[in-house]
Amino acid sequence: MPEPRVPDPVSVLVVEDDATIRRAVQLALERYGYRVDVAADGLDGLEAFRAGTHDLLILDVMLPALDGIGLCHRIREESLVPVLMMSARGDALDVVAGLEAGADDYVVKPVDTAVLVARIRALLRRATFAPDRSAPPEAPDHVLAFGDLTVDTLGMEVHRDGRPVPLTPTELRLLLEFAAAPGSVLDRRRLLREVWDYGWEGDTRVVDLCVLRLRKKIGSGRIETVRGFGYKLVRN
């Protein structure tokens, strides 16, 4: 039976120094209908990223010339494209460093193809998230205000003190989840399910690190930690 294919060609850049893994990932994704470019080190990956228009990037942590963490930092200076990190060990330091650098999610090598494709699809769904536009644009409740922070749920725009706040698709989805229930405590498992679209047990560190990045952009006091339970968005 043929593999289910993506409806339109989606461009993925894979940056991996191990030739066997690089080729295996490329072939696996191509079987699912993805268009795949590859690079063998961080500098070549940066050049390929700048030369092309990719819908998603897969970066290995341990890369020659420029490691995956540094590469992710460089990419985040220029783009909000979804980034998936690959770690050989799932080491806590690797995971934290990658997520702090701006990665949206991570997988541990060797990764099952079905898991990899599921993560890619979840990231792409977040990147192409469309709000409910059934309400007229002039509806007063589509712009939510929380102190100096405003969230336009139709225009998918966030402003702080009147200035636009650039958010990755994952950061925006996370903020929208909080904004839909201000003052309510949202636990990490719920956020993994609703924002990261996990249909299985995921690593709650991705939530913690994304919250950390979001706080840096919208104000450290805007999202409070409720120890033992989760997080909540402060109303005022």
Helices and strands as residue ranges (DSSP letters): E 11-15, H 19-31, E 35-39, H 42-51, E 56-60, H 68-76, E 83-87, H 92-100, E 105-108, H 113-127, G 140-142, E 143-146, E 149-152, E 157-160, E 163-164, H 169-179, H 188-194, H 205-218, E 223-226, E 230-233
